[in-house]
Structures are given as structure tokens and as C-alpha cells.
């Protein structure tokens, strides 16, 4: 994947946290709107508040922490 402009809903992503200047794994794209990306935490499927811009997203590992992955008890 070359950049955030190529993300589609369901893609695993890491989110940049400006507070401690680090990339955090365990998220996925929930939706794409004119306001930005709606991001979901894969551990509990909760949506992050607001929208995330492409500069704060990068491709993540698809199996990291996904609640409905093969090792979960769903």
C-alpha cells in the first residue's frame, strides 16, 4: 500500500499519536467521508471520536488485535 489515499474500509492501520509522537497499531478504517477517515479500534470495535486525516495513518498488520480474527471467541 503506497499511502493513506488508498485505504478502504476494513484496512488495518496504525494511528499516529501526537502526544508521545508514536505509531499505535490495532485499528482499522471503518468509513471514509469528506471529513476524513473514521477509525475503529479492533480490540473492542469502538470508533475513535472525530475523523483522522491521512497524515496520521499508515498501513498496519491486518491480524493485530482484530476482535473477529481466527483466534478470537466470537
PDB file of N, CA, C and O in Angstrom:
ATOM      1  N   UNK A   1       0.856  -1.176   0.000  1.00  0.00           N
ATOM      2  CA  UNK A   1       0.000   0.000   0.000  1.00  0.00           C
ATOM      3  C   UNK A   1       0.890   1.224   0.000  1.00  0.00           C
ATOM      4  O   UNK A   1       1.839   1.303   0.780  1.00  0.00           O
ATOM      5  N   UNK A   2       0.601   2.161  -0.850  1.00  0.00           N
ATOM      6  CA  UNK A   2       1.506   3.290  -1.018  1.00  0.00           C
ATOM      7  C   UNK A   2       1.185   4.485  -0.140  1.00  0.00           C
ATOM      8  O   UNK A   2       2.062   5.318   0.091  1.00  0.00           O
ATOM      9  N   UNK A   3      -0.033   4.598   0.357  1.00  0.00           N
ATOM     10  CA  UNK A   3      -0.366   5.748   1.181  1.00  0.00           C
ATOM     11  C   UNK A   3      -1.795   5.706   1.657  1.00  0.00           C
ATOM     12  O   UNK A   3      -2.577   4.848   1.247  1.00  0.00           O
ATOM     13  N   UNK A   4      -2.134   6.652   2.538  1.00  0.00           N
ATOM     14  CA  UNK A   4      -3.464   6.672   3.131  1.00  0.00           C
ATOM     15  C   UNK A   4      -4.560   6.906   2.110  1.00  0.00           C
ATOM     16  O   UNK A   4      -5.708   6.534   2.352  1.00  0.00           O
ATOM     17  N   UNK A   5      -4.240   7.514   0.970  1.00  0.00           N
ATOM     18  CA  UNK A   5      -5.267   7.763  -0.032  1.00  0.00           C
ATOM     19  C   UNK A   5      -5.757   6.480  -0.689  1.00  0.00           C
ATOM     20  O   UNK A   5      -6.729   6.509  -1.443  1.00  0.00           O
ATOM     21  N   UNK A   6      -5.100   5.354  -0.418  1.00  0.00           N
ATOM     22  CA  UNK A   6      -5.516   4.088  -0.999  1.00  0.00           C
ATOM     23  C   UNK A   6      -6.256   3.197  -0.002  1.00  0.00           C
ATOM     24  O   UNK A   6      -6.617   2.072  -0.348  1.00  0.00           O
ATOM     25  N   UNK A   7      -6.489   3.661   1.210  1.00  0.00           N
ATOM     26  CA  UNK A   7      -7.202   2.867   2.203  1.00  0.00           C
ATOM     27  C   UNK A   7      -8.662   2.693   1.823  1.00  0.00           C
ATOM     28  O   UNK A   7      -9.272   3.568   1.209  1.00  0.00           O
ATOM     29  N   UNK A   8      -9.207   1.544   2.202  1.00  0.00           N
ATOM     30  CA  UNK A   8     -10.630   1.264   2.041  1.00  0.00           C
ATOM     31  C   UNK A   8     -11.146   0.745   3.379  1.00  0.00           C
ATOM     32  O   UNK A   8     -10.356   0.273   4.197  1.00  0.00           O
ATOM     33  N   UNK A   9     -12.463   0.823   3.621  1.00  0.00           N
ATOM     34  CA  UNK A   9     -12.998   0.296   4.877  1.00  0.00           C
ATOM     35  C   UNK A   9     -12.565  -1.157   5.107  1.00  0.00           C
ATOM     36  O   UNK A   9     -12.615  -1.993   4.205  1.00  0.00           O
ATOM     37  N   UNK A  10     -12.141  -1.424   6.339  1.00  0.00           N
ATOM     38  CA  UNK A  10     -11.657  -2.741   6.711  1.00  0.00           C
ATOM     39  C   UNK A  10     -10.150  -2.866   6.723  1.00  0.00           C
ATOM     40  O   UNK A  10      -9.619  -3.814   7.302  1.00  0.00           O
ATOM     41  N   UNK A  11      -9.438  -1.923   6.092  1.00  0.00           N
ATOM     42  CA  UNK A  11      -7.977  -1.973   6.088  1.00  0.00           C
ATOM     43  C   UNK A  11      -7.411  -1.757   7.487  1.00  0.00           C
ATOM     44  O   UNK A  11      -7.869  -0.878   8.218  1.00  0.00           O
ATOM     45  N   UNK A  12      -6.425  -2.553   7.853  1.00  0.00           N
ATOM     46  CA  UNK A  12      -5.720  -2.385   9.119  1.00  0.00           C
ATOM     47  C   UNK A  12      -4.799  -1.167   9.011  1.00  0.00           C
ATOM     48  O   UNK A  12      -4.112  -0.984   8.006  1.00  0.00           O
ATOM     49  N   UNK A  13      -4.794  -0.340  10.057  1.00  0.00           N
ATOM     50  CA  UNK A  13      -3.948   0.847  10.075  1.00  0.00           C
ATOM     51  C   UNK A  13      -3.319   1.040  11.446  1.00  0.00           C
ATOM     52  O   UNK A  13      -3.781   0.500  12.451  1.00  0.00           O
ATOM     53  N   UNK A  14      -2.250   1.829  11.455  1.00  0.00           N
ATOM     54  CA  UNK A  14      -1.667   2.346  12.686  1.00  0.00           C
ATOM     55  C   UNK A  14      -2.001   3.827  12.720  1.00  0.00           C
ATOM     56  O   UNK A  14      -2.064   4.481  11.678  1.00  0.00           O
ATOM     57  N   UNK A  15      -2.216   4.358  13.924  1.00  0.00           N
ATOM     58  CA  UNK A  15      -2.591   5.761  14.102  1.00  0.00           C
ATOM     59  C   UNK A  15      -1.445   6.485  14.804  1.00  0.00           C
ATOM     60  O   UNK A  15      -0.905   5.991  15.793  1.00  0.00           O
ATOM     61  N   UNK A  16      -1.077   7.658  14.287  1.00  0.00           N
ATOM     62  CA  UNK A  16      -0.025   8.458  14.905  1.00  0.00           C
ATOM     63  C   UNK A  16      -0.610   9.231  16.082  1.00  0.00           C
ATOM     64  O   UNK A  16      -1.610   9.935  15.945  1.00  0.00           O
ATOM     65  N   UNK A  17       0.034   9.086  17.249  1.00  0.00           N
ATOM     66  CA  UNK A  17      -0.389   9.787  18.458  1.00  0.00           C
ATOM     67  C   UNK A  17       0.579  10.939  18.677  1.00  0.00           C
ATOM     68  O   UNK A  17       1.754  10.726  18.974  1.00  0.00           O
ATOM     69  N   UNK A  18       0.083  12.146  18.530  1.00  0.00           N
ATOM     70  CA  UNK A  18       0.946  13.323  18.640  1.00  0.00           C
ATOM     71  C   UNK A  18       1.458  13.546  20.063  1.00  0.00           C
ATOM     72  O   UNK A  18       2.540  14.105  20.246  1.00  0.00           O
ATOM     73  N   UNK A  19       0.703  13.120  21.065  1.00  0.00           N
ATOM     74  CA  UNK A  19       1.086  13.326  22.456  1.00  0.00           C
ATOM     75  C   UNK A  19       2.472  12.743  22.749  1.00  0.00           C
ATOM     76  O   UNK A  19       3.318  13.404  23.351  1.00  0.00           O
ATOM     77  N   UNK A  20       2.691  11.501  22.318  1.00  0.00           N
ATOM     78  CA  UNK A  20       4.003  10.892  22.571  1.00  0.00           C
ATOM     79  C   UNK A  20       4.763  10.584  21.277  1.00  0.00           C
ATOM     80  O   UNK A  20       5.768   9.873  21.292  1.00  0.00           O
ATOM     81  N   UNK A  21       4.278  11.122  20.167  1.00  0.00           N
ATOM     82  CA  UNK A  21       4.928  11.021  18.864  1.00  0.00           C
ATOM     83  C   UNK A  21       5.259   9.577  18.496  1.00  0.00           C
ATOM     84  O   UNK A  21       6.396   9.256  18.151  1.00  0.00           O
ATOM     85  N   UNK A  22       4.240   8.705  18.575  1.00  0.00           N
ATOM     86  CA  UNK A  22       4.454   7.300  18.239  1.00  0.00           C
ATOM     87  C   UNK A  22       3.292   6.766  17.397  1.00  0.00           C
ATOM     88  O   UNK A  22       2.200   7.334  17.386  1.00  0.00           O
ATOM     89  N   UNK A  23       3.550   5.679  16.707  1.00  0.00           N
ATOM     90  CA  UNK A  23       2.536   4.995  15.914  1.00  0.00           C
ATOM     91  C   UNK A  23       1.946   3.870  16.749  1.00  0.00           C
ATOM     92  O   UNK A  23       2.683   3.083  17.344  1.00  0.00           O
ATOM     93  N   UNK A  24       0.621   3.789  16.795  1.00  0.00           N
ATOM     94  CA  UNK A  24      -0.065   2.789  17.608  1.00  0.00           C
ATOM     95  C   UNK A  24      -0.828   1.832  16.689  1.00  0.00           C
ATOM     96  O   UNK A  24      -1.661   2.271  15.896  1.00  0.00           O
ATOM     97  N   UNK A  25      -0.551   0.532  16.789  1.00  0.00           N
ATOM     98  CA  UNK A  25      -1.259  -0.446  15.964  1.00  0.00           C
ATOM     99  C   UNK A  25      -2.607  -0.818  16.578  1.00  0.00           C
ATOM    100  O   UNK A  25      -2.930  -0.408  17.693  1.00  0.00           O
ATOM    101  N   UNK A  26      -3.384  -1.599  15.837  1.00  0.00           N
ATOM    102  CA  UNK A  26      -4.628  -2.138  16.379  1.00  0.00           C
ATOM    103  C   UNK A  26      -5.874  -1.380  15.965  1.00  0.00           C
ATOM    104  O   UNK A  26      -6.856  -1.357  16.707  1.00  0.00           O
ATOM    105  N   UNK A  27      -5.852  -0.760  14.791  1.00  0.00           N
ATOM    106  CA  UNK A  27      -7.003   0.000  14.303  1.00  0.00           C
ATOM    107  C   UNK A  27      -7.325  -0.419  12.881  1.00  0.00           C
ATOM    108  O   UNK A  27      -6.504  -1.035  12.201  1.00  0.00           O
ATOM    109  N   UNK A  28      -8.540  -0.075  12.435  1.00  0.00           N
ATOM    110  CA  UNK A  28      -8.927  -0.310  11.052  1.00  0.00           C
ATOM    111  C   UNK A  28      -9.794   0.836  10.560  1.00  0.00           C
ATOM    112  O   UNK A  28     -10.390   1.567  11.351  1.00  0.00           O
ATOM    113  N   UNK A  29      -9.857   0.980   9.254  1.00  0.00           N
ATOM    114  CA  UNK A  29     -10.704   2.008   8.655  1.00  0.00           C
ATOM    115  C   UNK A  29     -12.145   1.530   8.739  1.00  0.00           C
ATOM    116  O   UNK A  29     -12.480   0.457   8.238  1.00  0.00           O
ATOM    117  N   UNK A  30     -12.998   2.328   9.372  1.00  0.00           N
ATOM    118  CA  UNK A  30     -14.420   1.993   9.472  1.00  0.00           C
ATOM    119  C   UNK A  30     -15.205   2.611   8.322  1.00  0.00           C
ATOM    120  O   UNK A  30     -16.119   1.988   7.781  1.00  0.00           O
ATOM    121  N   UNK A  31     -14.843   3.846   7.951  1.00  0.00           N
ATOM    122  CA  UNK A  31     -15.539   4.550   6.873  1.00  0.00           C
ATOM    123  C   UNK A  31     -14.654   5.671   6.358  1.00  0.00           C
ATOM    124  O   UNK A  31     -13.735   6.128   7.039  1.00  0.00           O
ATOM    125  N   UNK A  32     -14.951   6.102   5.145  1.00  0.00           N
ATOM    126  CA  UNK A  32     -14.253   7.230   4.534  1.00  0.00           C
ATOM    127  C   UNK A  32     -15.310   8.277   4.186  1.00  0.00           C
ATOM    128  O   UNK A  32     -16.279   7.987   3.485  1.00  0.00           O
ATOM    129  N   UNK A  33     -15.108   9.497   4.688  1.00  0.00           N
ATOM    130  CA  UNK A  33     -16.061  10.569   4.447  1.00  0.00           C
ATOM    131  C   UNK A  33     -15.324  11.794   3.908  1.00  0.00           C
ATOM    132  O   UNK A  33     -14.098  11.800   3.804  1.00  0.00           O
ATOM    133  N   UNK A  34     -16.075  12.808   3.576  1.00  0.00           N
ATOM    134  CA  UNK A  34     -15.466  14.069   3.124  1.00  0.00           C
ATOM    135  C   UNK A  34     -14.665  14.721   4.249  1.00  0.00           C
ATOM    136  O   UNK A  34     -13.764  15.516   3.981  1.00  0.00           O
ATOM    137  N   UNK A  35     -14.982  14.396   5.510  1.00  0.00           N
ATOM    138  CA  UNK A  35     -14.279  14.967   6.666  1.00  0.00           C
ATOM    139  C   UNK A  35     -13.000  14.221   7.021  1.00  0.00           C
ATOM    140  O   UNK A  35     -12.176  14.745   7.771  1.00  0.00           O
ATOM    141  N   UNK A  36     -12.818  13.023   6.506  1.00  0.00           N
ATOM    142  CA  UNK A  36     -11.640  12.227   6.817  1.00  0.00           C
ATOM    143  C   UNK A  36     -11.998  10.777   7.031  1.00  0.00           C
ATOM    144  O   UNK A  36     -13.063  10.316   6.621  1.00  0.00           O
ATOM    145  N   UNK A  37     -11.097  10.064   7.678  1.00  0.00           N
ATOM    146  CA  UNK A  37     -11.288   8.644   7.933  1.00  0.00           C
ATOM    147  C   UNK A  37     -11.919   8.439   9.310  1.00  0.00           C
ATOM    148  O   UNK A  37     -11.493   9.041  10.295  1.00  0.00           O
ATOM    149  N   UNK A  38     -12.938   7.583   9.364  1.00  0.00           N
ATOM    150  CA  UNK A  38     -13.495   7.139  10.649  1.00  0.00           C
ATOM    151  C   UNK A  38     -12.719   5.877  10.996  1.00  0.00           C
ATOM    152  O   UNK A  38     -12.682   4.931  10.210  1.00  0.00           O
ATOM    153  N   UNK A  39     -12.100   5.862  12.172  1.00  0.00           N
ATOM    154  CA  UNK A  39     -11.203   4.777  12.561  1.00  0.00           C
ATOM    155  C   UNK A  39     -11.809   4.000  13.725  1.00  0.00           C
ATOM    156  O   UNK A  39     -12.382   4.580  14.647  1.00  0.00           O
ATOM    157  N   UNK A  40     -11.672   2.668  13.664  1.00  0.00           N
ATOM    158  CA  UNK A  40     -12.210   1.773  14.689  1.00  0.00           C
ATOM    159  C   UNK A  40     -11.062   1.039  15.368  1.00  0.00           C
ATOM    160  O   UNK A  40     -10.133   0.576  14.705  1.00  0.00           O
ATOM    161  N   UNK A  41     -11.128   0.934  16.692  1.00  0.00           N
ATOM    162  CA  UNK A  41     -10.155   0.137  17.449  1.00  0.00           C
ATOM    163  C   UNK A  41     -10.559  -1.329  17.292  1.00  0.00           C
ATOM    164  O   UNK A  41     -11.707  -1.682  17.562  1.00  0.00           O
ATOM    165  N   UNK A  42      -9.640  -2.177  16.863  1.00  0.00           N
ATOM    166  CA  UNK A  42     -10.003  -3.563  16.584  1.00  0.00           C
ATOM    167  C   UNK A  42     -10.181  -4.410  17.844  1.00  0.00           C
ATOM    168  O   UNK A  42     -10.857  -5.437  17.796  1.00  0.00           O
ATOM    169  N   UNK A  43      -9.596  -4.009  18.957  1.00  0.00           N
ATOM    170  CA  UNK A  43      -9.712  -4.794  20.185  1.00  0.00           C
ATOM    171  C   UNK A  43     -11.148  -4.880  20.688  1.00  0.00           C
ATOM    172  O   UNK A  43     -11.583  -5.933  21.155  1.00  0.00           O
ATOM    173  N   UNK A  44     -11.883  -3.774  20.592  1.00  0.00           N
ATOM    174  CA  UNK A  44     -13.266  -3.770  21.094  1.00  0.00           C
ATOM    175  C   UNK A  44     -14.267  -3.199  20.089  1.00  0.00           C
ATOM    176  O   UNK A  44     -15.443  -3.025  20.409  1.00  0.00           O
ATOM    177  N   UNK A  45     -13.801  -2.908  18.880  1.00  0.00           N
ATOM    178  CA  UNK A  45     -14.627  -2.399  17.780  1.00  0.00           C
ATOM    179  C   UNK A  45     -15.238  -1.029  18.041  1.00  0.00           C
ATOM    180  O   UNK A  45     -16.211  -0.651  17.389  1.00  0.00           O
ATOM    181  N   UNK A  46     -14.676  -0.280  18.990  1.00  0.00           N
ATOM    182  CA  UNK A  46     -15.199   1.067  19.248  1.00  0.00           C
ATOM    183  C   UNK A  46     -14.593   2.070  18.274  1.00  0.00           C
ATOM    184  O   UNK A  46     -13.430   1.957  17.887  1.00  0.00           O
ATOM    185  N   UNK A  47     -15.407   3.058  17.885  1.00  0.00           N
ATOM    186  CA  UNK A  47     -14.960   4.096  16.960  1.00  0.00           C
ATOM    187  C   UNK A  47     -14.217   5.185  17.715  1.00  0.00           C
ATOM    188  O   UNK A  47     -14.622   5.576  18.810  1.00  0.00           O
ATOM    189  N   UNK A  48     -13.132   5.675  17.131  1.00  0.00           N
ATOM    190  CA  UNK A  48     -12.458   6.833  17.705  1.00  0.00           C
ATOM    191  C   UNK A  48     -13.341   8.050  17.471  1.00  0.00           C
ATOM    192  O   UNK A  48     -14.028   8.123  16.452  1.00  0.00           O
ATOM    193  N   UNK A  49     -13.335   8.997  18.386  1.00  0.00           N
ATOM    194  CA  UNK A  49     -14.138  10.206  18.179  1.00  0.00           C
ATOM    195  C   UNK A  49     -13.559  11.057  17.053  1.00  0.00           C
ATOM    196  O   UNK A  49     -12.341  11.128  16.887  1.00  0.00           O
ATOM    197  N   UNK A  50     -14.409  11.685  16.300  1.00  0.00           N
ATOM    198  CA  UNK A  50     -13.956  12.574  15.232  1.00  0.00           C
ATOM    199  C   UNK A  50     -13.429  11.807  14.036  1.00  0.00           C
ATOM    200  O   UNK A  50     -13.708  10.621  13.859  1.00  0.00           O
ATOM    201  N   UNK A  51     -12.665  12.508  13.223  1.00  0.00           N
ATOM    202  CA  UNK A  51     -12.122  11.939  11.991  1.00  0.00           C
ATOM    203  C   UNK A  51     -10.605  12.073  12.000  1.00  0.00           C
ATOM    204  O   UNK A  51     -10.056  12.982  12.623  1.00  0.00           O
ATOM    205  N   UNK A  52      -9.939  11.169  11.308  1.00  0.00           N
ATOM    206  CA  UNK A  52      -8.487  11.148  11.251  1.00  0.00           C
ATOM    207  C   UNK A  52      -8.043  11.477   9.833  1.00  0.00           C
ATOM    208  O   UNK A  52      -8.601  10.961   8.865  1.00  0.00           O
ATOM    209  N   UNK A  53      -7.047  12.329   9.716  1.00  0.00           N
ATOM    210  CA  UNK A  53      -6.511  12.703   8.411  1.00  0.00           C
ATOM    211  C   UNK A  53      -5.501  11.692   7.906  1.00  0.00           C
ATOM    212  O   UNK A  53      -4.972  10.896   8.683  1.00  0.00           O
ATOM    213  N   UNK A  54      -5.231  11.718   6.622  1.00  0.00           N
ATOM    214  CA  UNK A  54      -4.311  10.741   6.035  1.00  0.00           C
ATOM    215  C   UNK A  54      -2.883  10.821   6.570  1.00  0.00           C
ATOM    216  O   UNK A  54      -2.175   9.814   6.564  1.00  0.00           O
ATOM    217  N   UNK A  55      -2.446  11.983   7.027  1.00  0.00           N
ATOM    218  CA  UNK A  55      -1.080  12.120   7.552  1.00  0.00           C
ATOM    219  C   UNK A  55      -0.891  11.358   8.861  1.00  0.00           C
ATOM    220  O   UNK A  55       0.239  11.059   9.246  1.00  0.00           O
ATOM    221  N   UNK A  56      -1.990  11.043   9.547  1.00  0.00           N
ATOM    222  CA  UNK A  56      -1.915  10.354  10.835  1.00  0.00           C
ATOM    223  C   UNK A  56      -2.240   8.872  10.732  1.00  0.00           C
ATOM    224  O   UNK A  56      -2.517   8.224  11.742  1.00  0.00           O
ATOM    225  N   UNK A  57      -2.208   8.328   9.510  1.00  0.00           N
ATOM    226  CA  UNK A  57      -2.485   6.911   9.293  1.00  0.00           C
ATOM    227  C   UNK A  57      -1.386   6.284   8.459  1.00  0.00           C
ATOM    228  O   UNK A  57      -0.822   6.919   7.567  1.00  0.00           O
ATOM    229  N   UNK A  58      -1.090   5.029   8.761  1.00  0.00           N
ATOM    230  CA  UNK A  58      -0.214   4.247   7.895  1.00  0.00           C
ATOM    231  C   UNK A  58      -0.691   2.795   7.949  1.00  0.00           C
ATOM    232  O   UNK A  58      -1.388   2.392   8.880  1.00  0.00           O
ATOM    233  N   UNK A  59      -0.310   2.031   6.951  1.00  0.00           N
ATOM    234  CA  UNK A  59      -0.745   0.636   6.872  1.00  0.00           C
ATOM    235  C   UNK A  59      -0.304  -0.124   8.111  1.00  0.00           C
ATOM    236  O   UNK A  59       0.810   0.050   8.606  1.00  0.00           O
ATOM    237  N   UNK A  60      -1.199  -0.969   8.601  1.00  0.00           N
ATOM    238  CA  UNK A  60      -0.906  -1.784   9.769  1.00  0.00           C
ATOM    239  C   UNK A  60      -0.976  -3.253   9.429  1.00  0.00           C
ATOM    240  O   UNK A  60      -1.279  -3.622   8.295  1.00  0.00           O
ATOM    241  N   UNK A  61      -0.696  -4.088  10.405  1.00  0.00           N
ATOM    242  CA  UNK A  61      -0.759  -5.533  10.226  1.00  0.00           C
ATOM    243  C   UNK A  61      -2.215  -5.968  10.353  1.00  0.00           C
ATOM    244  O   UNK A  61      -2.847  -5.660  11.363  1.00  0.00           O
ATOM    245  N   UNK A  62      -2.773  -6.671   9.370  1.00  0.00           N
ATOM    246  CA  UNK A  62      -4.198  -6.985   9.373  1.00  0.00           C
ATOM    247  C   UNK A  62      -4.671  -7.859  10.522  1.00  0.00           C
ATOM    248  O   UNK A  62      -5.849  -7.790  10.871  1.00  0.00           O
ATOM    249  N   UNK A  63      -3.826  -8.673  11.125  1.00  0.00           N
ATOM    250  CA  UNK A  63      -4.285  -9.566  12.179  1.00  0.00           C
ATOM    251  C   UNK A  63      -4.077  -9.002  13.577  1.00  0.00           C
ATOM    252  O   UNK A  63      -4.484  -9.632  14.553  1.00  0.00           O
ATOM    253  N   UNK A  64      -3.453  -7.828  13.703  1.00  0.00           N
ATOM    254  CA  UNK A  64      -3.118  -7.298  15.023  1.00  0.00           C
ATOM    255  C   UNK A  64      -4.370  -6.913  15.797  1.00  0.00           C
ATOM    256  O   UNK A  64      -5.051  -5.948  15.450  1.00  0.00           O
ATOM    257  N   UNK A  65      -4.671  -7.679  16.854  1.00  0.00           N
ATOM    258  CA  UNK A  65      -5.735  -7.322  17.777  1.00  0.00           C
ATOM    259  C   UNK A  65      -7.140  -7.337  17.213  1.00  0.00           C
ATOM    260  O   UNK A  65      -8.036  -6.765  17.834  1.00  0.00           O
ATOM    261  N   UNK A  66      -7.381  -7.953  16.079  1.00  0.00           N
ATOM    262  CA  UNK A  66      -8.712  -7.899  15.493  1.00  0.00           C
ATOM    263  C   UNK A  66      -9.666  -8.790  16.267  1.00  0.00           C
ATOM    264  O   UNK A  66      -9.406  -9.980  16.446  1.00  0.00           O
ATOM    265  N   UNK A  67     -10.767  -8.218  16.726  1.00  0.00           N
ATOM    266  CA  UNK A  67     -11.714  -8.931  17.584  1.00  0.00           C
ATOM    267  C   UNK A  67     -12.388 -10.096  16.881  1.00  0.00           C
ATOM    268  O   UNK A  67     -12.845 -11.026  17.545  1.00  0.00           O
ATOM    269  N   UNK A  68     -12.461 -10.072  15.568  1.00  0.00           N
ATOM    270  CA  UNK A  68     -13.119 -11.159  14.864  1.00  0.00           C
ATOM    271  C   UNK A  68     -12.131 -12.029  14.098  1.00  0.00           C
ATOM    272  O   UNK A  68     -12.500 -12.713  13.143  1.00  0.00           O
ATOM    273  N   UNK A  69     -10.872 -11.996  14.525  1.00  0.00           N
ATOM    274  CA  UNK A  69      -9.841 -12.780  13.867  1.00  0.00           C
ATOM    275  C   UNK A  69      -9.964 -14.265  14.177  1.00  0.00           C
ATOM    276  O   UNK A  69     -10.838 -14.669  14.944  1.00  0.00           O
ATOM    277  N   UNK A  70      -9.107 -15.069  13.595  1.00  0.00           N
ATOM    278  CA  UNK A  70      -9.223 -16.520  13.750  1.00  0.00           C
ATOM    279  C   UNK A  70      -8.994 -17.019  15.164  1.00  0.00           C
ATOM    280  O   UNK A  70      -9.445 -18.113  15.503  1.00  0.00           O
ATOM    281  N   UNK A  71      -8.307 -16.251  15.999  1.00  0.00           N
ATOM    282  CA  UNK A  71      -8.027 -16.686  17.366  1.00  0.00           C
ATOM    283  C   UNK A  71      -9.027 -16.164  18.386  1.00  0.00           C
ATOM    284  O   UNK A  71      -8.882 -16.441  19.576  1.00  0.00           O
ATOM    285  N   UNK A  72     -10.040 -15.412  17.952  1.00  0.00           N
ATOM    286  CA  UNK A  72     -10.997 -14.839  18.893  1.00  0.00           C
ATOM    287  C   UNK A  72     -12.131 -15.803  19.163  1.00  0.00           C
ATOM    288  O   UNK A  72     -12.335 -16.770  18.428  1.00  0.00           O
ATOM    289  N   UNK A  73     -12.861 -15.529  20.220  1.00  0.00           N
ATOM    290  CA  UNK A  73     -14.020 -16.348  20.576  1.00  0.00           C
ATOM    291  C   UNK A  73     -15.294 -15.598  20.268  1.00  0.00           C
ATOM    292  O   UNK A  73     -16.041 -15.272  21.191  1.00  0.00           O
ATOM    293  N   UNK A  74     -15.575 -15.309  19.005  1.00  0.00           N
ATOM    294  CA  UNK A  74     -16.759 -14.543  18.651  1.00  0.00           C
ATOM    295  C   UNK A  74     -17.937 -15.410  18.372  1.00  0.00           C
ATOM    296  O   UNK A  74     -19.015 -14.905  18.058  1.00  0.00           O
TER     297      UNK A  74
END
